[in-house]
Structures are given as structure tokens and as C-alpha cells.
Amino acid sequence: MQRPIVTLPDGFLKFLQVDWDIDWRGQGLGENTGGGSSTVFNRFPRWTGAPSVFLEGAELAQWRGIRAMAQGRLGIYRLPMVDPIGFSGAPGAEQAFADGTSFASGEGFASEPMCFAAQAADRGAEQIRVTGLDAAPRIGQIMSQGLWPFTVTWVLEVSAGVYDLGVQMPLREALAAGDPIRLEAMGLFEAVEGGMGRVRYDTSRAAQVKLNFREVLNR
């Protein structure tokens, strides 16, 4: 069965708490007779997150519709990995055109801050070179190559606007020179529980909703 992909509207989720992390999926083998221990890594690592979001009014109804489209654990959420300590820009915010005009509907276009690969890198690379930046990326910033997120582990300035970055997880697809890289990561996630995000609200018509996501690896 083809899994439906649900793209959340730009800026829809108002994140109150985030805890994005890499689950390296190691399995402990316990302690041996010498007092040592070992861990086996026999599964691919993936990103996880259980963010809390705030919704009110019509947003609650819209979220109900989004959950219905996702059909519990069947659907895949195309989700921005909002992380204010890693990237403090405002991706997803609607902007007018340079001359101040908008579309006929009155809406602007979505802003997706990006940089670009300055050179090619193979799948599995733990270092990349990027260009097109006004400021250095932050150590710990979560970025993404397409819909494959990674975190920055170290930063070295090569020249004005050009930086070498250490990345983890290692690249999961080959990177070509000129490829765009999102400064705020976007990924594909599924709900850990079928009832994730169920809304309960009172007469205030507002609710804090707890989500629980894990990255989809089989695409």
C-alpha cells in the first residue's frame, strides 16, 4: 500500500517544546564475566522527536483534518524540525515579493532559508563544504539534504561565505555540487502511536498537544 504523505502548512505548528535527537539504535549485550559491556549496532539510526505544540480555534479543526489524512500510523508527515537554539531564522514565514506585492489571494510565498553544496560528497560522508551563507552555521544546528536531516558537529571557515561542516548522521544520499541544503531541517516522520496528537479542549478552544514522531527510513 502506498503511504500517504501529509505536508503540514508552513508555520502551522506552534512549537512549545522540542527534543529532536538521533536514535543510534544500539542494543546492549549486557555485562560479561570480566565486568565489561558491549553494544551491537545492527539497525540504521533515525531521528526521533516528541515535541509539544499549541493550537487554538480553527487550528484545532485543521489538525483534526490533518490527522485524518495521515490515518494513524499509516501516513507520513513532511515536517519542519523547528529548533530555535540551532537556527533562529523564520523559515516558513510568508513573505511578499520584493516590490511588496503578493499573490492574488493576498498570500505571499514560503521562505525556506538554504545554503548550497560547494562540492560533491559521497553517501556516507561525514564532512561537507557549503557556500552561500551570510553567517556560519552553529555547532548542533539541524540541517537537511533534501528530506534527510543531519546535525552539524564542527564548523571551519574556508573563505567568505564558505564553510566545511562535520555532519552526523553521515550523508544518506550522495551530494552534488550546487545541491540545496536546508538551514532548518525538513524530514519525513511517522507517528509512534496510532492515537498521536488526539486533541482535548474546553471552552477556551485551545490546547497543548503532545506529538511523538520517528523518522521514516523506507521511502
C-alpha positions, -999 to +999 in steps of 0.1 A: +000+000+000+012+035-009+016+055+023+000+090+021+024+119+026+009+148+046+026+181+043+019+205+072+011+241+062+040+265+067+042+278+102+011+258+113+026+241+143+035+265+172+062+245+190+064+249+227+090+223+234+113+203+211+136+174+217+149+162+183+176+136+187+193+108+168+184+073+180+215+053+172+196+021+178+223+002+196+215-029+215+233-036+248+245-072+252+249-069+290+279-074+312+304-101+305+323-122+331+352-097+331+329-068+341+329-052+306+300-045+284+294-042+247+268-028+223+258-040+189+246-016+162+227-037+137+199-013+127+200+020+108+199+051+131+170+075+128+157+108+141+131+109+168+112+138+185+083+143+209+075+180+205+047+198+223+026+223+202-001+249+209-032+251+188-063+272+191-096+279+174-097+268+137-062+253+140-077+225+162-102+216+135-074+218+108-052+195+129-081+170+132-083+170+093-045+165+090-046+136+114-075+121+094-054+123+062-025+106+080-047+077+091-029+070+123+004+053+118-001+047+080+006+082+069+039+101+066+043+136+079+065+160+060+076+180+089+099+210+096+123+203+125+119+236+143+148+242+166+153+277+179+186+271+196+200+256+163+185+280+138+169+313+148+156+324+114+120+323+105+116+295+078+081+290+066+071+326+072+051+340+044+068+370+026+056+394+000+076+398-033+105+422-034+082+450-047+058+444-018+031+426-038+016+392-031-004+366-049-040+374-060-052+356-028-032+381-007-008+354+004+030+355+000+054+328-008+071+305+018+106+313+028+130+283+031+165+295+041+191+275+023+228+272+015+244+251-013+269+224-016+302+239-027+315+205-038+302+169-043+303+144-014+296+107-014+270+089+005+284+082+040+305+113+041+310+129+075+322+162+061+307+186+036+315+220+022+288+246+018+285+281+004+260+309+001+259+318+038+259+352+055+269+337+088+285+304+100+262+275+108+260+267+145+275+235+160+245+214+169+223+230+142+200+205+124+201+209+087+189+186+059+199+174+025+165+172+009+144+154+034+174+137+051+183+156+083+217+158+099+233+178+127+264+199+125+293+186+147+320+212+138+325+243+116+356+256+098+355+287+077+373+282+044+367+316+029+340+343+030+306+325+030+322+291+025+324+266+054+334+230+060+310+212+082+312+179+102+279+161+099+261+133+118+244+112+108+267+107+078+251+117+044+224+092+035+225+102-002+253+114-025+255+152-027+263+170-059+279+205-062+252+231-062+226+210-044+205+230-019+208+223+018+181+235+042+193+256+072+163+243+091+158+206+085+128+191+069+122+154+073+097+125+068+082+112+100+056+088+112+035+087+144+048+063+170+013+057+183-019+055+163-036+080+185-008+105+185-020+141+186-055+135+197-069+168+208-088+175+240-100+211+246-125+230+267-145+262+262-112+282+257-109+263+223-072+260+228-050+230+236-014+219+241-008+188+220+019+162+226+033+146+195+057+116+191+075+111+158+101+088+144+119+092+111+107+071+081+137+052+066+119+031+039+108+056+013 
